[in-house]
Amino acid sequence: MLSKIESDHILSTLAHLAARWRGLSENSSSNHEVVSHYNELLCFLIHTGWDNGLALEEELPDELMPREYLELSKEWSPV
């Protein structure tokens, strides 16, 4: 399990990457790099035991989010 400082740093990076993604054109190579880096970090965070949700502005569109996060988010949603 990560310390709060470590997980907060990763969450801050995810927020920065999501903002950067919104500022790039959809088909740019930078856009694909940002999505890849974002997904790697988020999956790493989830695999360390983190299971909180992200703020909407910290997320990418569902089709770009990693499967692991989408599965976790189903657990947070009321049935």
Secondary structure, DSSP 8 states (H G I E B T S, - for coil): ---HHHHHHHHHHHHHHHHHHHTS-TT-HHHHHHHHHHHHHHHHHHHTT------GGG---GGGS-HHHHHHHHHHS--
